[in-house]
């Protein structure tokens, strides 16, 4: 490998680590329980990322999977990762396997940002909405709303984007710099026509309960599935589901009260099997399929 290529690879790895660390709110940077993690972050800030990663890996080996120390070290393994795929895998483990940990909401936010950076706003929107839905008390709700708004514009849902940006702006009160970032994107809402009023029959009808598509429903005795896409219409969701079914995947559509039809594949007994399926599905249909734990 040439010197130029080695230097380019090093530059890309440093850039990834810088991006992942830069978006961590200051309150989280000050909340480390493990001295090794605090030391690793300091080393990374000084440009000694290899030493920082070695400290985090040593902490992972010392910790028992599932312990608070293990989850914290796993989270910061992702923050200090040199490659996007490595970061994504670790963040997904935190968000899925340790969804009740203090780092789960932040892991979802990082995944949303990685999806946007990879040019997949639909996945970013799903992840940001999940953070806001599943962690209503999170201090990161406003930031998730910001990324959901950006992704909403990119997937062609401007009214939904403006609504979530309005919520994010209210939740970000007191943070002037962040409020200015939100205002920059909210400027796109000024020329947007108001949404038409709902029909009388629609106003009178109760909101539909979440349902599953019986035609292609899969059994849910196993704990993991792969979410392939989220669509606003039954037709769009079924096109994806039919393609997956023809490819041999057990597929179902989950329609939720938020109006999205989520196309999922599975179930799988282990997260490893689900992650393998997600990688295969990325090659088959593109996008950014990701693992979810079934309720």
C-alpha positions as CSV (number, residue, x, y, z in Angstrom):
1,X,0.0,0.0,0.0
2,X,1.3,3.4,-1.0
3,X,2.2,6.2,1.6
4,X,-0.6,8.3,0.1
5,X,-3.2,5.6,0.5
6,X,-2.1,4.9,4.1
7,X,-2.3,8.6,4.9
8,X,-5.8,8.8,3.3
9,X,-7.0,5.9,5.4
10,X,-5.6,7.4,8.6
11,X,-7.3,10.7,7.8
12,X,-10.6,9.0,7.2
13,X,-10.4,7.1,10.5
14,X,-9.4,10.3,12.4
15,X,-12.3,12.1,10.8
16,X,-14.8,9.5,11.8
17,X,-13.6,9.5,15.4
18,X,-13.8,13.3,15.5
19,X,-17.3,13.3,14.2
20,X,-18.5,10.7,16.6
21,X,-17.0,12.5,19.6
22,X,-18.0,16.0,18.5
23,X,-21.7,15.4,18.6
24,X,-21.7,14.0,22.2
25,X,-23.4,16.6,24.4
26,X,-21.1,18.0,27.1
27,X,-23.3,16.7,29.9
28,X,-22.6,13.2,28.7
29,X,-18.9,13.8,28.4
30,X,-18.9,14.7,32.1
31,X,-20.9,11.7,33.1
32,X,-18.4,8.9,32.8
33,X,-18.4,6.3,35.7
34,X,-15.3,4.5,34.6
35,X,-11.9,6.1,35.1
36,X,-10.6,4.2,32.1
37,X,-13.2,5.7,29.8
38,X,-12.4,9.2,31.1
39,X,-8.7,8.6,30.3
40,X,-9.5,7.2,26.9
41,X,-11.5,10.3,26.0
42,X,-8.6,12.5,27.0
43,X,-6.2,10.5,24.9
44,X,-8.6,10.7,21.9
45,X,-8.8,14.5,22.4
46,X,-5.0,14.6,22.3
47,X,-4.9,12.6,19.0
48,X,-3.8,9.3,20.6
49,X,-6.8,7.4,19.4
50,X,-5.1,4.0,19.2
51,X,-4.2,4.2,22.9
52,X,-7.7,5.3,23.7
53,X,-9.2,2.3,21.9
54,X,-6.8,-0.1,23.7
55,X,-8.0,1.2,27.1
56,X,-11.7,0.7,26.1
57,X,-11.0,-2.8,24.8
58,X,-9.3,-3.7,28.1
59,X,-12.3,-2.5,30.0
60,X,-14.6,-4.6,27.9
61,X,-12.6,-7.7,28.6
62,X,-12.6,-7.0,32.3
63,X,-16.4,-6.4,32.4
64,X,-19.2,-8.9,32.4
65,X,-21.6,-8.6,29.5
66,X,-24.7,-6.7,30.6
67,X,-23.0,-4.9,33.5
68,X,-23.2,-1.1,33.5
69,X,-19.4,-1.0,33.0
70,X,-19.6,-3.3,30.0
71,X,-22.4,-1.3,28.3
72,X,-20.5,2.0,28.9
73,X,-17.3,0.5,27.4
74,X,-19.3,-0.9,24.5
75,X,-20.8,2.5,23.8
76,X,-17.4,4.2,23.8
77,X,-15.9,1.5,21.6
78,X,-18.4,2.8,19.0
79,X,-17.6,6.4,19.7
80,X,-13.9,5.7,19.2
81,X,-14.3,3.3,16.2
82,X,-12.1,3.8,13.2
83,X,-14.7,2.6,10.7
84,X,-18.4,3.3,10.3
85,X,-19.5,-0.3,10.2
86,X,-17.7,-1.1,13.5
87,X,-19.4,1.9,15.1
88,X,-22.8,1.0,13.8
89,X,-22.5,-2.6,15.1
90,X,-21.6,-1.5,18.6
91,X,-24.3,1.2,18.7
92,X,-26.9,-1.3,17.6
93,X,-25.9,-3.7,20.4
94,X,-26.3,-0.9,22.9
95,X,-29.7,0.2,21.5
96,X,-31.1,-3.3,21.1
97,X,-29.5,-5.6,23.7
98,X,-29.2,-2.9,26.4
99,X,-32.2,-0.8,25.6
100,X,-32.8,0.1,29.3
101,X,-29.2,1.4,29.8
102,X,-28.3,5.1,30.2
103,X,-26.6,5.0,26.8
104,X,-29.4,3.5,24.7
105,X,-31.0,6.7,23.6
106,X,-27.6,8.2,22.7
107,X,-26.8,5.1,20.6
108,X,-30.0,5.6,18.7
109,X,-29.1,9.2,18.0
110,X,-25.7,8.2,16.7
111,X,-27.2,5.6,14.5
112,X,-29.6,8.2,13.0
113,X,-26.6,10.5,12.3
114,X,-24.6,7.7,10.7
115,X,-27.6,6.9,8.5
116,X,-27.9,10.5,7.3
117,X,-24.1,10.5,6.6
118,X,-24.5,7.4,4.6
119,X,-27.3,9.0,2.5
120,X,-30.2,7.0,4.1
121,X,-32.6,9.5,5.4
122,X,-35.5,7.0,5.7
123,X,-33.5,4.9,8.2
124,X,-32.4,8.1,10.0
125,X,-36.0,9.2,10.3
126,X,-37.1,5.8,11.8
127,X,-34.2,5.8,14.3
128,X,-34.8,9.4,15.4
129,X,-38.6,8.8,15.8
130,X,-37.9,5.7,17.8
131,X,-35.7,7.7,20.2
132,X,-38.5,10.3,20.7
133,X,-41.2,7.6,21.1
134,X,-39.3,5.1,23.3
135,X,-37.4,7.6,25.5
136,X,-39.9,10.5,26.2
137,X,-37.8,11.8,29.1
138,X,-34.5,11.8,27.3
139,X,-32.4,14.9,27.2
140,X,-31.7,14.1,23.6
141,X,-35.3,14.4,22.4
142,X,-34.7,17.8,20.9
143,X,-31.6,16.6,19.0
144,X,-33.5,13.6,17.8
145,X,-36.3,16.0,16.6
146,X,-33.7,18.0,14.7
147,X,-32.4,15.0,12.8
148,X,-35.9,13.7,12.3
149,X,-36.8,17.0,10.7
150,X,-33.8,17.0,8.4
151,X,-34.6,13.4,7.4
152,X,-38.2,14.3,6.9
153,X,-37.4,16.9,4.3
154,X,-35.1,14.4,2.5
155,X,-37.8,11.7,2.3
156,X,-40.5,14.1,1.0
157,X,-42.5,14.7,4.2
158,X,-42.1,18.4,4.7
159,X,-45.2,18.9,6.9
160,X,-44.1,16.2,9.3
161,X,-40.5,17.6,9.2
162,X,-41.8,21.1,10.2
163,X,-44.0,19.7,13.0
164,X,-41.1,17.8,14.6
165,X,-38.8,20.8,14.2
166,X,-41.3,23.0,16.0
167,X,-41.3,20.5,18.8
168,X,-37.5,20.3,18.9
169,X,-37.3,24.1,19.0
170,X,-39.6,24.2,22.0
171,X,-37.6,21.4,23.7
172,X,-34.3,23.2,23.0
173,X,-35.3,26.4,24.8
174,X,-32.2,27.8,26.5
175,X,-29.7,26.4,24.1
176,X,-29.2,29.3,21.7
177,X,-26.7,27.8,19.4
178,X,-28.8,24.6,18.9
179,X,-32.0,26.6,18.5
180,X,-30.2,28.5,15.7
181,X,-29.4,25.3,13.9
182,X,-33.1,24.3,14.1
183,X,-34.2,27.7,12.8
184,X,-32.0,27.3,9.8
185,X,-34.0,24.2,8.7
186,X,-37.3,25.6,9.9
187,X,-36.9,28.4,7.3
188,X,-38.0,25.9,4.7
189,X,-41.4,25.8,6.4
190,X,-42.3,29.4,5.7
191,X,-43.5,28.8,2.2
192,X,-45.3,25.5,3.0
193,X,-49.1,25.6,2.5
194,X,-51.1,24.6,5.6
195,X,-52.3,21.0,5.7
196,X,-56.0,20.6,4.5
197,X,-58.5,20.0,7.3
198,X,-59.5,16.4,7.8
199,X,-62.8,15.2,6.3
200,X,-65.8,15.1,8.7
201,X,-65.9,11.3,8.6
202,X,-62.2,11.1,9.5
203,X,-62.7,13.5,12.4
204,X,-65.5,11.4,13.8
205,X,-63.8,8.1,13.4
206,X,-61.5,6.9,16.3
207,X,-57.8,6.5,15.6
208,X,-57.1,3.0,14.2
209,X,-55.2,0.7,16.6
210,X,-51.9,-0.7,15.4
211,X,-52.4,-3.8,13.2
212,X,-50.3,-6.4,11.5
213,X,-50.8,-7.5,7.9
214,X,-52.3,-11.0,8.3
215,X,-51.4,-11.9,4.7
216,X,-47.7,-12.1,5.3
217,X,-47.5,-12.1,9.1
218,X,-44.7,-14.2,10.7
219,X,-44.7,-15.9,14.1
220,X,-43.1,-13.8,16.8
221,X,-41.9,-16.5,19.2
222,X,-38.2,-15.5,18.6
223,X,-37.0,-12.1,19.9
224,X,-35.3,-10.4,16.9
225,X,-36.4,-9.1,13.5
226,X,-34.9,-7.0,10.8
227,X,-36.7,-3.8,9.8
228,X,-36.1,-3.2,6.1
229,X,-38.1,-0.1,5.4
230,X,-40.9,2.2,6.6
231,X,-43.5,3.6,4.2
232,X,-46.4,5.9,4.4
233,X,-48.7,3.9,2.1
234,X,-49.8,0.2,2.1
235,X,-48.9,0.0,-1.6
236,X,-45.3,1.1,-1.1
237,X,-44.8,-1.2,1.9
238,X,-46.3,-4.2,0.0
239,X,-44.0,-3.7,-3.0
240,X,-41.0,-4.1,-0.7
241,X,-42.7,-7.0,1.2
242,X,-43.6,-8.9,-2.0
243,X,-40.0,-8.6,-3.2
244,X,-38.6,-10.0,0.0
245,X,-41.2,-12.8,0.1
246,X,-40.2,-13.8,-3.5
247,X,-36.6,-13.8,-2.3
248,X,-37.5,-16.4,0.4
249,X,-37.7,-14.2,3.5
250,X,-40.5,-14.5,6.0
251,X,-41.9,-11.0,5.9
252,X,-44.6,-9.0,7.7
253,X,-45.9,-5.5,7.6
254,X,-46.6,-3.6,10.9
255,X,-48.9,-0.7,10.6
256,X,-48.7,1.7,13.6
257,X,-50.6,4.7,14.8
258,X,-47.9,7.1,13.6
259,X,-49.0,6.3,10.0
260,X,-46.0,4.3,9.0
261,X,-46.1,0.8,7.6
262,X,-42.9,-1.0,8.7
263,X,-41.7,-3.9,6.6
264,X,-39.9,-6.5,8.8
265,X,-38.2,-9.8,8.2
266,X,-37.8,-12.7,10.6
267,X,-38.0,-13.6,13.4
268,X,-34.6,-14.8,14.5
269,X,-33.5,-16.5,17.7
270,X,-30.2,-14.6,18.1
271,X,-29.0,-11.1,17.4
272,X,-26.1,-12.6,15.5
273,X,-28.5,-14.3,13.1
274,X,-30.5,-11.1,12.7
275,X,-27.4,-9.0,12.0
276,X,-26.3,-11.5,9.3
277,X,-29.8,-11.3,7.7
278,X,-29.6,-7.5,7.8
279,X,-26.2,-7.5,5.9
280,X,-27.7,-9.8,3.3
281,X,-30.8,-7.6,3.0
282,X,-28.6,-4.5,2.5
283,X,-27.1,-6.2,-0.5
284,X,-30.5,-7.3,-1.8
285,X,-32.6,-4.2,-1.4
286,X,-30.1,-1.4,-0.4
287,X,-30.9,1.1,2.3
288,X,-30.0,0.4,5.9
289,X,-32.0,-2.6,7.3
290,X,-31.5,-2.8,11.1
291,X,-32.3,-5.3,13.9
292,X,-35.2,-4.7,16.2
293,X,-36.3,-6.6,19.3
294,X,-39.9,-7.8,18.9
295,X,-42.3,-6.8,21.7
